[in-house]
């Protein structure tokens, strides 16, 4: 009887380990970053000051990413959700700069705002920079992102 029990347990473990769980766009979102210091002076495309966010997905499947930007007083300014393919990098901006293409995340005028980034996987890395939107070469200040739900064994 113990031999049969052991065989059943071994078979169950083999099946469970052979097919890893696949995350994806239908999984619940988890907060992965918060970037304080978001700035946009409300200027036209390719002018003034804008904040740009870059995220790369290394989860193995398509995931969803959500950016939620609030003003200094906590007022909701924008909430954008976008799918991101495995090993691709998406770029979002508060208004279109000349240095990057990407996805519009329009906030209009914001000073000392904050953007929370949530995703359906923790296997995503993000950066943010406030830039001069008029230049082709990105000139600006990197924002220090606070990482939530880090990838086990990683350090940012």
Chimera marker file (.cmm) of the C-alpha trace (Angstrom):
<marker_set name="trace">
<marker id="1" x="0.000" y="0.000" z="0.000" r="1" g="1" b="0" radius="0.5"/>
<marker id="2" x="2.836" y="2.419" z="0.849" r="1" g="1" b="0" radius="0.5"/>
<marker id="3" x="4.441" y="1.718" z="-2.521" r="1" g="1" b="0" radius="0.5"/>
<marker id="4" x="1.211" y="2.643" z="-4.352" r="1" g="1" b="0" radius="0.5"/>
<marker id="5" x="0.812" y="5.780" z="-2.225" r="1" g="1" b="0" radius="0.5"/>
<marker id="6" x="4.395" y="6.800" z="-2.965" r="1" g="1" b="0" radius="0.5"/>
<marker id="7" x="3.872" y="6.190" z="-6.675" r="1" g="1" b="0" radius="0.5"/>
<marker id="8" x="0.702" y="8.338" z="-6.715" r="1" g="1" b="0" radius="0.5"/>
<marker id="9" x="2.444" y="11.178" z="-4.863" r="1" g="1" b="0" radius="0.5"/>
<marker id="10" x="5.446" y="11.005" z="-7.225" r="1" g="1" b="0" radius="0.5"/>
<marker id="11" x="3.175" y="11.075" z="-10.285" r="1" g="1" b="0" radius="0.5"/>
<marker id="12" x="1.253" y="14.068" z="-8.936" r="1" g="1" b="0" radius="0.5"/>
<marker id="13" x="4.494" y="15.952" z="-8.266" r="1" g="1" b="0" radius="0.5"/>
<marker id="14" x="5.794" y="15.172" z="-11.752" r="1" g="1" b="0" radius="0.5"/>
<marker id="15" x="2.619" y="16.480" z="-13.361" r="1" g="1" b="0" radius="0.5"/>
<marker id="16" x="2.580" y="19.612" z="-11.209" r="1" g="1" b="0" radius="0.5"/>
<marker id="17" x="6.217" y="20.420" z="-11.953" r="1" g="1" b="0" radius="0.5"/>
<marker id="18" x="6.009" y="19.661" z="-15.677" r="1" g="1" b="0" radius="0.5"/>
<marker id="19" x="3.532" y="22.456" z="-16.416" r="1" g="1" b="0" radius="0.5"/>
<marker id="20" x="4.469" y="25.730" z="-14.721" r="1" g="1" b="0" radius="0.5"/>
<marker id="21" x="1.660" y="28.128" z="-13.905" r="1" g="1" b="0" radius="0.5"/>
<marker id="22" x="1.264" y="30.707" z="-16.649" r="1" g="1" b="0" radius="0.5"/>
<marker id="23" x="0.450" y="34.235" z="-15.605" r="1" g="1" b="0" radius="0.5"/>
<marker id="24" x="-1.159" y="36.665" z="-17.956" r="1" g="1" b="0" radius="0.5"/>
<marker id="25" x="-3.600" y="39.418" z="-18.703" r="1" g="1" b="0" radius="0.5"/>
<marker id="26" x="-6.427" y="37.845" z="-16.703" r="1" g="1" b="0" radius="0.5"/>
<marker id="27" x="-4.477" y="37.668" z="-13.435" r="1" g="1" b="0" radius="0.5"/>
<marker id="28" x="-5.109" y="40.248" z="-10.691" r="1" g="1" b="0" radius="0.5"/>
<marker id="29" x="-2.996" y="43.393" z="-10.780" r="1" g="1" b="0" radius="0.5"/>
<marker id="30" x="-0.249" y="43.841" z="-8.201" r="1" g="1" b="0" radius="0.5"/>
<marker id="31" x="1.341" y="47.187" z="-7.328" r="1" g="1" b="0" radius="0.5"/>
<marker id="32" x="4.962" y="47.039" z="-8.506" r="1" g="1" b="0" radius="0.5"/>
<marker id="33" x="6.182" y="50.694" z="-8.467" r="1" g="1" b="0" radius="0.5"/>
<marker id="34" x="5.442" y="54.174" z="-7.277" r="1" g="1" b="0" radius="0.5"/>
<marker id="35" x="7.248" y="57.139" z="-8.822" r="1" g="1" b="0" radius="0.5"/>
<marker id="36" x="7.004" y="60.444" z="-6.922" r="1" g="1" b="0" radius="0.5"/>
<marker id="37" x="7.970" y="63.737" z="-8.582" r="1" g="1" b="0" radius="0.5"/>
<marker id="38" x="5.868" y="63.413" z="-11.752" r="1" g="1" b="0" radius="0.5"/>
<marker id="39" x="5.845" y="66.724" z="-13.646" r="1" g="1" b="0" radius="0.5"/>
<marker id="40" x="4.083" y="68.050" z="-16.722" r="1" g="1" b="0" radius="0.5"/>
<marker id="41" x="3.684" y="71.735" z="-17.470" r="1" g="1" b="0" radius="0.5"/>
<marker id="42" x="0.665" y="71.205" z="-19.733" r="1" g="1" b="0" radius="0.5"/>
<marker id="43" x="2.511" y="72.264" z="-22.887" r="1" g="1" b="0" radius="0.5"/>
<marker id="44" x="1.759" y="71.122" z="-26.430" r="1" g="1" b="0" radius="0.5"/>
<marker id="45" x="3.287" y="68.037" z="-28.086" r="1" g="1" b="0" radius="0.5"/>
<marker id="46" x="7.073" y="68.325" z="-28.297" r="1" g="1" b="0" radius="0.5"/>
<marker id="47" x="7.236" y="71.335" z="-25.978" r="1" g="1" b="0" radius="0.5"/>
<marker id="48" x="7.771" y="72.012" z="-22.280" r="1" g="1" b="0" radius="0.5"/>
<marker id="49" x="8.271" y="69.386" z="-19.583" r="1" g="1" b="0" radius="0.5"/>
<marker id="50" x="6.876" y="65.838" z="-19.605" r="1" g="1" b="0" radius="0.5"/>
<marker id="51" x="7.369" y="62.656" z="-17.609" r="1" g="1" b="0" radius="0.5"/>
<marker id="52" x="8.133" y="59.415" z="-19.448" r="1" g="1" b="0" radius="0.5"/>
<marker id="53" x="7.773" y="55.855" z="-18.095" r="1" g="1" b="0" radius="0.5"/>
<marker id="54" x="9.453" y="52.776" z="-19.627" r="1" g="1" b="0" radius="0.5"/>
<marker id="55" x="8.534" y="49.198" z="-18.637" r="1" g="1" b="0" radius="0.5"/>
<marker id="56" x="9.888" y="45.861" z="-19.908" r="1" g="1" b="0" radius="0.5"/>
<marker id="57" x="8.067" y="42.560" z="-19.448" r="1" g="1" b="0" radius="0.5"/>
<marker id="58" x="10.134" y="39.406" z="-18.841" r="1" g="1" b="0" radius="0.5"/>
<marker id="59" x="7.338" y="37.184" z="-17.487" r="1" g="1" b="0" radius="0.5"/>
<marker id="60" x="7.118" y="34.863" z="-20.497" r="1" g="1" b="0" radius="0.5"/>
<marker id="61" x="3.583" y="35.905" z="-21.517" r="1" g="1" b="0" radius="0.5"/>
<marker id="62" x="1.604" y="39.036" z="-22.349" r="1" g="1" b="0" radius="0.5"/>
<marker id="63" x="0.722" y="41.019" z="-19.215" r="1" g="1" b="0" radius="0.5"/>
<marker id="64" x="-1.343" y="44.114" z="-18.419" r="1" g="1" b="0" radius="0.5"/>
<marker id="65" x="0.234" y="47.240" z="-16.976" r="1" g="1" b="0" radius="0.5"/>
<marker id="66" x="-1.741" y="50.052" z="-15.346" r="1" g="1" b="0" radius="0.5"/>
<marker id="67" x="-0.400" y="53.558" z="-14.672" r="1" g="1" b="0" radius="0.5"/>
<marker id="68" x="-2.356" y="55.729" z="-12.240" r="1" g="1" b="0" radius="0.5"/>
<marker id="69" x="-1.180" y="59.318" z="-11.813" r="1" g="1" b="0" radius="0.5"/>
<marker id="70" x="-2.311" y="61.618" z="-9.023" r="1" g="1" b="0" radius="0.5"/>
<marker id="71" x="-1.582" y="65.262" z="-8.311" r="1" g="1" b="0" radius="0.5"/>
<marker id="72" x="0.246" y="66.506" z="-5.221" r="1" g="1" b="0" radius="0.5"/>
<marker id="73" x="-3.109" y="66.721" z="-3.408" r="1" g="1" b="0" radius="0.5"/>
<marker id="74" x="-4.071" y="63.138" z="-4.335" r="1" g="1" b="0" radius="0.5"/>
<marker id="75" x="-6.496" y="64.087" z="-7.121" r="1" g="1" b="0" radius="0.5"/>
<marker id="76" x="-6.757" y="61.379" z="-9.789" r="1" g="1" b="0" radius="0.5"/>
<marker id="77" x="-5.367" y="62.774" z="-13.055" r="1" g="1" b="0" radius="0.5"/>
<marker id="78" x="-5.088" y="59.708" z="-15.303" r="1" g="1" b="0" radius="0.5"/>
<marker id="79" x="-5.619" y="55.933" z="-15.240" r="1" g="1" b="0" radius="0.5"/>
<marker id="80" x="-4.232" y="53.994" z="-18.226" r="1" g="1" b="0" radius="0.5"/>
<marker id="81" x="-4.147" y="50.206" z="-18.740" r="1" g="1" b="0" radius="0.5"/>
<marker id="82" x="-2.174" y="48.610" z="-21.587" r="1" g="1" b="0" radius="0.5"/>
<marker id="83" x="-1.112" y="45.069" z="-22.546" r="1" g="1" b="0" radius="0.5"/>
<marker id="84" x="2.636" y="44.488" z="-22.859" r="1" g="1" b="0" radius="0.5"/>
<marker id="85" x="4.143" y="41.575" z="-24.784" r="1" g="1" b="0" radius="0.5"/>
<marker id="86" x="6.867" y="39.285" z="-23.403" r="1" g="1" b="0" radius="0.5"/>
<marker id="87" x="10.339" y="40.882" z="-23.701" r="1" g="1" b="0" radius="0.5"/>
<marker id="88" x="8.947" y="44.111" z="-25.125" r="1" g="1" b="0" radius="0.5"/>
<marker id="89" x="9.310" y="47.600" z="-23.722" r="1" g="1" b="0" radius="0.5"/>
<marker id="90" x="6.384" y="50.000" z="-23.634" r="1" g="1" b="0" radius="0.5"/>
<marker id="91" x="6.754" y="53.740" z="-23.144" r="1" g="1" b="0" radius="0.5"/>
<marker id="92" x="4.083" y="56.048" z="-21.710" r="1" g="1" b="0" radius="0.5"/>
<marker id="93" x="4.322" y="59.835" z="-21.479" r="1" g="1" b="0" radius="0.5"/>
<marker id="94" x="2.302" y="62.589" z="-19.825" r="1" g="1" b="0" radius="0.5"/>
<marker id="95" x="2.427" y="64.425" z="-23.170" r="1" g="1" b="0" radius="0.5"/>
<marker id="96" x="4.342" y="63.442" z="-26.299" r="1" g="1" b="0" radius="0.5"/>
<marker id="97" x="8.028" y="64.389" z="-26.242" r="1" g="1" b="0" radius="0.5"/>
<marker id="98" x="10.305" y="64.515" z="-29.289" r="1" g="1" b="0" radius="0.5"/>
<marker id="99" x="12.717" y="61.961" z="-27.775" r="1" g="1" b="0" radius="0.5"/>
<marker id="100" x="10.325" y="58.992" z="-27.474" r="1" g="1" b="0" radius="0.5"/>
<marker id="101" x="7.302" y="57.463" z="-29.106" r="1" g="1" b="0" radius="0.5"/>
<marker id="102" x="4.828" y="55.584" z="-27.025" r="1" g="1" b="0" radius="0.5"/>
<marker id="103" x="1.443" y="55.592" z="-25.367" r="1" g="1" b="0" radius="0.5"/>
<marker id="104" x="-0.252" y="58.783" z="-24.270" r="1" g="1" b="0" radius="0.5"/>
<marker id="105" x="-0.964" y="58.992" z="-20.528" r="1" g="1" b="0" radius="0.5"/>
<marker id="106" x="-2.246" y="62.599" z="-20.522" r="1" g="1" b="0" radius="0.5"/>
<marker id="107" x="-2.202" y="64.312" z="-17.145" r="1" g="1" b="0" radius="0.5"/>
<marker id="108" x="-2.338" y="67.940" z="-18.284" r="1" g="1" b="0" radius="0.5"/>
<marker id="109" x="-0.609" y="70.156" z="-15.735" r="1" g="1" b="0" radius="0.5"/>
<marker id="110" x="0.905" y="68.269" z="-12.772" r="1" g="1" b="0" radius="0.5"/>
<marker id="111" x="3.560" y="69.295" z="-10.255" r="1" g="1" b="0" radius="0.5"/>
<marker id="112" x="4.896" y="66.951" z="-7.588" r="1" g="1" b="0" radius="0.5"/>
<marker id="113" x="2.557" y="64.204" z="-8.722" r="1" g="1" b="0" radius="0.5"/>
<marker id="114" x="2.933" y="60.503" z="-8.198" r="1" g="1" b="0" radius="0.5"/>
<marker id="115" x="2.383" y="57.568" z="-10.543" r="1" g="1" b="0" radius="0.5"/>
<marker id="116" x="1.625" y="54.077" z="-9.299" r="1" g="1" b="0" radius="0.5"/>
<marker id="117" x="2.358" y="51.218" z="-11.702" r="1" g="1" b="0" radius="0.5"/>
<marker id="118" x="0.530" y="47.940" z="-11.253" r="1" g="1" b="0" radius="0.5"/>
<marker id="119" x="0.767" y="44.835" z="-13.429" r="1" g="1" b="0" radius="0.5"/>
<marker id="120" x="-0.512" y="41.286" z="-13.701" r="1" g="1" b="0" radius="0.5"/>
<marker id="121" x="3.030" y="40.050" z="-12.966" r="1" g="1" b="0" radius="0.5"/>
<marker id="122" x="5.937" y="41.148" z="-10.781" r="1" g="1" b="0" radius="0.5"/>
<marker id="123" x="8.285" y="40.145" z="-13.642" r="1" g="1" b="0" radius="0.5"/>
<marker id="124" x="8.292" y="43.649" z="-15.081" r="1" g="1" b="0" radius="0.5"/>
<marker id="125" x="10.852" y="46.410" z="-14.576" r="1" g="1" b="0" radius="0.5"/>
<marker id="126" x="10.130" y="50.122" z="-14.970" r="1" g="1" b="0" radius="0.5"/>
<marker id="127" x="11.973" y="53.434" z="-15.000" r="1" g="1" b="0" radius="0.5"/>
<marker id="128" x="10.774" y="57.028" z="-15.194" r="1" g="1" b="0" radius="0.5"/>
<marker id="129" x="12.310" y="60.353" z="-16.181" r="1" g="1" b="0" radius="0.5"/>
<marker id="130" x="11.085" y="63.924" z="-16.304" r="1" g="1" b="0" radius="0.5"/>
<marker id="131" x="12.416" y="65.433" z="-19.534" r="1" g="1" b="0" radius="0.5"/>
<marker id="132" x="12.523" y="68.499" z="-21.732" r="1" g="1" b="0" radius="0.5"/>
<marker id="133" x="9.925" y="67.420" z="-24.293" r="1" g="1" b="0" radius="0.5"/>
<marker id="134" x="11.364" y="69.686" z="-26.998" r="1" g="1" b="0" radius="0.5"/>
<marker id="135" x="14.700" y="67.903" z="-27.421" r="1" g="1" b="0" radius="0.5"/>
<marker id="136" x="15.361" y="64.832" z="-29.556" r="1" g="1" b="0" radius="0.5"/>
<marker id="137" x="18.089" y="63.658" z="-27.166" r="1" g="1" b="0" radius="0.5"/>
<marker id="138" x="16.446" y="62.947" z="-23.794" r="1" g="1" b="0" radius="0.5"/>
<marker id="139" x="17.561" y="65.618" z="-21.338" r="1" g="1" b="0" radius="0.5"/>
<marker id="140" x="16.068" y="65.313" z="-17.894" r="1" g="1" b="0" radius="0.5"/>
<marker id="141" x="16.028" y="63.973" z="-14.385" r="1" g="1" b="0" radius="0.5"/>
<marker id="142" x="15.521" y="60.317" z="-13.483" r="1" g="1" b="0" radius="0.5"/>
<marker id="143" x="12.807" y="59.682" z="-10.932" r="1" g="1" b="0" radius="0.5"/>
<marker id="144" x="13.514" y="57.300" z="-8.070" r="1" g="1" b="0" radius="0.5"/>
<marker id="145" x="10.941" y="54.538" z="-8.236" r="1" g="1" b="0" radius="0.5"/>
<marker id="146" x="9.925" y="52.719" z="-5.092" r="1" g="1" b="0" radius="0.5"/>
<marker id="147" x="9.627" y="48.997" z="-5.844" r="1" g="1" b="0" radius="0.5"/>
<marker id="148" x="6.802" y="46.958" z="-4.335" r="1" g="1" b="0" radius="0.5"/>
<marker id="149" x="6.501" y="43.172" z="-4.743" r="1" g="1" b="0" radius="0.5"/>
<marker id="150" x="10.112" y="42.596" z="-5.889" r="1" g="1" b="0" radius="0.5"/>
<marker id="151" x="11.146" y="39.616" z="-7.960" r="1" g="1" b="0" radius="0.5"/>
<marker id="152" x="12.618" y="37.046" z="-5.519" r="1" g="1" b="0" radius="0.5"/>
<marker id="153" x="16.416" y="37.141" z="-5.547" r="1" g="1" b="0" radius="0.5"/>
<marker id="154" x="16.569" y="40.506" z="-7.351" r="1" g="1" b="0" radius="0.5"/>
<marker id="155" x="17.880" y="43.874" z="-6.294" r="1" g="1" b="0" radius="0.5"/>
<marker id="156" x="16.984" y="47.238" z="-7.850" r="1" g="1" b="0" radius="0.5"/>
<link id1="1" id2="2" r="1" g="1" b="0" radius="0.2"/>
<link id1="2" id2="3" r="1" g="1" b="0" radius="0.2"/>
<link id1="3" id2="4" r="1" g="1" b="0" radius="0.2"/>
<link id1="4" id2="5" r="1" g="1" b="0" radius="0.2"/>
<link id1="5" id2="6" r="1" g="1" b="0" radius="0.2"/>
<link id1="6" id2="7" r="1" g="1" b="0" radius="0.2"/>
<link id1="7" id2="8" r="1" g="1" b="0" radius="0.2"/>
<link id1="8" id2="9" r="1" g="1" b="0" radius="0.2"/>
<link id1="9" id2="10" r="1" g="1" b="0" radius="0.2"/>
<link id1="10" id2="11" r="1" g="1" b="0" radius="0.2"/>
<link id1="11" id2="12" r="1" g="1" b="0" radius="0.2"/>
<link id1="12" id2="13" r="1" g="1" b="0" radius="0.2"/>
<link id1="13" id2="14" r="1" g="1" b="0" radius="0.2"/>
<link id1="14" id2="15" r="1" g="1" b="0" radius="0.2"/>
<link id1="15" id2="16" r="1" g="1" b="0" radius="0.2"/>
<link id1="16" id2="17" r="1" g="1" b="0" radius="0.2"/>
<link id1="17" id2="18" r="1" g="1" b="0" radius="0.2"/>
<link id1="18" id2="19" r="1" g="1" b="0" radius="0.2"/>
<link id1="19" id2="20" r="1" g="1" b="0" radius="0.2"/>
<link id1="20" id2="21" r="1" g="1" b="0" radius="0.2"/>
<link id1="21" id2="22" r="1" g="1" b="0" radius="0.2"/>
<link id1="22" id2="23" r="1" g="1" b="0" radius="0.2"/>
<link id1="23" id2="24" r="1" g="1" b="0" radius="0.2"/>
<link id1="24" id2="25" r="1" g="1" b="0" radius="0.2"/>
<link id1="25" id2="26" r="1" g="1" b="0" radius="0.2"/>
<link id1="26" id2="27" r="1" g="1" b="0" radius="0.2"/>
<link id1="27" id2="28" r="1" g="1" b="0" radius="0.2"/>
<link id1="28" id2="29" r="1" g="1" b="0" radius="0.2"/>
<link id1="29" id2="30" r="1" g="1" b="0" radius="0.2"/>
<link id1="30" id2="31" r="1" g="1" b="0" radius="0.2"/>
<link id1="31" id2="32" r="1" g="1" b="0" radius="0.2"/>
<link id1="32" id2="33" r="1" g="1" b="0" radius="0.2"/>
<link id1="33" id2="34" r="1" g="1" b="0" radius="0.2"/>
<link id1="34" id2="35" r="1" g="1" b="0" radius="0.2"/>
<link id1="35" id2="36" r="1" g="1" b="0" radius="0.2"/>
<link id1="36" id2="37" r="1" g="1" b="0" radius="0.2"/>
<link id1="37" id2="38" r="1" g="1" b="0" radius="0.2"/>
<link id1="38" id2="39" r="1" g="1" b="0" radius="0.2"/>
<link id1="39" id2="40" r="1" g="1" b="0" radius="0.2"/>
<link id1="40" id2="41" r="1" g="1" b="0" radius="0.2"/>
<link id1="41" id2="42" r="1" g="1" b="0" radius="0.2"/>
<link id1="42" id2="43" r="1" g="1" b="0" radius="0.2"/>
<link id1="43" id2="44" r="1" g="1" b="0" radius="0.2"/>
<link id1="44" id2="45" r="1" g="1" b="0" radius="0.2"/>
<link id1="45" id2="46" r="1" g="1" b="0" radius="0.2"/>
<link id1="46" id2="47" r="1" g="1" b="0" radius="0.2"/>
<link id1="47" id2="48" r="1" g="1" b="0" radius="0.2"/>
<link id1="48" id2="49" r="1" g="1" b="0" radius="0.2"/>
<link id1="49" id2="50" r="1" g="1" b="0" radius="0.2"/>
<link id1="50" id2="51" r="1" g="1" b="0" radius="0.2"/>
<link id1="51" id2="52" r="1" g="1" b="0" radius="0.2"/>
<link id1="52" id2="53" r="1" g="1" b="0" radius="0.2"/>
<link id1="53" id2="54" r="1" g="1" b="0" radius="0.2"/>
<link id1="54" id2="55" r="1" g="1" b="0" radius="0.2"/>
<link id1="55" id2="56" r="1" g="1" b="0" radius="0.2"/>
<link id1="56" id2="57" r="1" g="1" b="0" radius="0.2"/>
<link id1="57" id2="58" r="1" g="1" b="0" radius="0.2"/>
<link id1="58" id2="59" r="1" g="1" b="0" radius="0.2"/>
<link id1="59" id2="60" r="1" g="1" b="0" radius="0.2"/>
<link id1="60" id2="61" r="1" g="1" b="0" radius="0.2"/>
<link id1="61" id2="62" r="1" g="1" b="0" radius="0.2"/>
<link id1="62" id2="63" r="1" g="1" b="0" radius="0.2"/>
<link id1="63" id2="64" r="1" g="1" b="0" radius="0.2"/>
<link id1="64" id2="65" r="1" g="1" b="0" radius="0.2"/>
<link id1="65" id2="66" r="1" g="1" b="0" radius="0.2"/>
<link id1="66" id2="67" r="1" g="1" b="0" radius="0.2"/>
<link id1="67" id2="68" r="1" g="1" b="0" radius="0.2"/>
<link id1="68" id2="69" r="1" g="1" b="0" radius="0.2"/>
<link id1="69" id2="70" r="1" g="1" b="0" radius="0.2"/>
<link id1="70" id2="71" r="1" g="1" b="0" radius="0.2"/>
<link id1="71" id2="72" r="1" g="1" b="0" radius="0.2"/>
<link id1="72" id2="73" r="1" g="1" b="0" radius="0.2"/>
<link id1="73" id2="74" r="1" g="1" b="0" radius="0.2"/>
<link id1="74" id2="75" r="1" g="1" b="0" radius="0.2"/>
<link id1="75" id2="76" r="1" g="1" b="0" radius="0.2"/>
<link id1="76" id2="77" r="1" g="1" b="0" radius="0.2"/>
<link id1="77" id2="78" r="1" g="1" b="0" radius="0.2"/>
<link id1="78" id2="79" r="1" g="1" b="0" radius="0.2"/>
<link id1="79" id2="80" r="1" g="1" b="0" radius="0.2"/>
<link id1="80" id2="81" r="1" g="1" b="0" radius="0.2"/>
<link id1="81" id2="82" r="1" g="1" b="0" radius="0.2"/>
<link id1="82" id2="83" r="1" g="1" b="0" radius="0.2"/>
<link id1="83" id2="84" r="1" g="1" b="0" radius="0.2"/>
<link id1="84" id2="85" r="1" g="1" b="0" radius="0.2"/>
<link id1="85" id2="86" r="1" g="1" b="0" radius="0.2"/>
<link id1="86" id2="87" r="1" g="1" b="0" radius="0.2"/>
<link id1="87" id2="88" r="1" g="1" b="0" radius="0.2"/>
<link id1="88" id2="89" r="1" g="1" b="0" radius="0.2"/>
<link id1="89" id2="90" r="1" g="1" b="0" radius="0.2"/>
<link id1="90" id2="91" r="1" g="1" b="0" radius="0.2"/>
<link id1="91" id2="92" r="1" g="1" b="0" radius="0.2"/>
<link id1="92" id2="93" r="1" g="1" b="0" radius="0.2"/>
<link id1="93" id2="94" r="1" g="1" b="0" radius="0.2"/>
<link id1="94" id2="95" r="1" g="1" b="0" radius="0.2"/>
<link id1="95" id2="96" r="1" g="1" b="0" radius="0.2"/>
<link id1="96" id2="97" r="1" g="1" b="0" radius="0.2"/>
<link id1="97" id2="98" r="1" g="1" b="0" radius="0.2"/>
<link id1="98" id2="99" r="1" g="1" b="0" radius="0.2"/>
<link id1="99" id2="100" r="1" g="1" b="0" radius="0.2"/>
<link id1="100" id2="101" r="1" g="1" b="0" radius="0.2"/>
<link id1="101" id2="102" r="1" g="1" b="0" radius="0.2"/>
<link id1="102" id2="103" r="1" g="1" b="0" radius="0.2"/>
<link id1="103" id2="104" r="1" g="1" b="0" radius="0.2"/>
<link id1="104" id2="105" r="1" g="1" b="0" radius="0.2"/>
<link id1="105" id2="106" r="1" g="1" b="0" radius="0.2"/>
<link id1="106" id2="107" r="1" g="1" b="0" radius="0.2"/>
<link id1="107" id2="108" r="1" g="1" b="0" radius="0.2"/>
<link id1="108" id2="109" r="1" g="1" b="0" radius="0.2"/>
<link id1="109" id2="110" r="1" g="1" b="0" radius="0.2"/>
<link id1="110" id2="111" r="1" g="1" b="0" radius="0.2"/>
<link id1="111" id2="112" r="1" g="1" b="0" radius="0.2"/>
<link id1="112" id2="113" r="1" g="1" b="0" radius="0.2"/>
<link id1="113" id2="114" r="1" g="1" b="0" radius="0.2"/>
<link id1="114" id2="115" r="1" g="1" b="0" radius="0.2"/>
<link id1="115" id2="116" r="1" g="1" b="0" radius="0.2"/>
<link id1="116" id2="117" r="1" g="1" b="0" radius="0.2"/>
<link id1="117" id2="118" r="1" g="1" b="0" radius="0.2"/>
<link id1="118" id2="119" r="1" g="1" b="0" radius="0.2"/>
<link id1="119" id2="120" r="1" g="1" b="0" radius="0.2"/>
<link id1="120" id2="121" r="1" g="1" b="0" radius="0.2"/>
<link id1="121" id2="122" r="1" g="1" b="0" radius="0.2"/>
<link id1="122" id2="123" r="1" g="1" b="0" radius="0.2"/>
<link id1="123" id2="124" r="1" g="1" b="0" radius="0.2"/>
<link id1="124" id2="125" r="1" g="1" b="0" radius="0.2"/>
<link id1="125" id2="126" r="1" g="1" b="0" radius="0.2"/>
<link id1="126" id2="127" r="1" g="1" b="0" radius="0.2"/>
<link id1="127" id2="128" r="1" g="1" b="0" radius="0.2"/>
<link id1="128" id2="129" r="1" g="1" b="0" radius="0.2"/>
<link id1="129" id2="130" r="1" g="1" b="0" radius="0.2"/>
<link id1="130" id2="131" r="1" g="1" b="0" radius="0.2"/>
<link id1="131" id2="132" r="1" g="1" b="0" radius="0.2"/>
<link id1="132" id2="133" r="1" g="1" b="0" radius="0.2"/>
<link id1="133" id2="134" r="1" g="1" b="0" radius="0.2"/>
<link id1="134" id2="135" r="1" g="1" b="0" radius="0.2"/>
<link id1="135" id2="136" r="1" g="1" b="0" radius="0.2"/>
<link id1="136" id2="137" r="1" g="1" b="0" radius="0.2"/>
<link id1="137" id2="138" r="1" g="1" b="0" radius="0.2"/>
<link id1="138" id2="139" r="1" g="1" b="0" radius="0.2"/>
<link id1="139" id2="140" r="1" g="1" b="0" radius="0.2"/>
<link id1="140" id2="141" r="1" g="1" b="0" radius="0.2"/>
<link id1="141" id2="142" r="1" g="1" b="0" radius="0.2"/>
<link id1="142" id2="143" r="1" g="1" b="0" radius="0.2"/>
<link id1="143" id2="144" r="1" g="1" b="0" radius="0.2"/>
<link id1="144" id2="145" r="1" g="1" b="0" radius="0.2"/>
<link id1="145" id2="146" r="1" g="1" b="0" radius="0.2"/>
<link id1="146" id2="147" r="1" g="1" b="0" radius="0.2"/>
<link id1="147" id2="148" r="1" g="1" b="0" radius="0.2"/>
<link id1="148" id2="149" r="1" g="1" b="0" radius="0.2"/>
<link id1="149" id2="150" r="1" g="1" b="0" radius="0.2"/>
<link id1="150" id2="151" r="1" g="1" b="0" radius="0.2"/>
<link id1="151" id2="152" r="1" g="1" b="0" radius="0.2"/>
<link id1="152" id2="153" r="1" g="1" b="0" radius="0.2"/>
<link id1="153" id2="154" r="1" g="1" b="0" radius="0.2"/>
<link id1="154" id2="155" r="1" g="1" b="0" radius="0.2"/>
<link id1="155" id2="156" r="1" g="1" b="0" radius="0.2"/>
</marker_set>
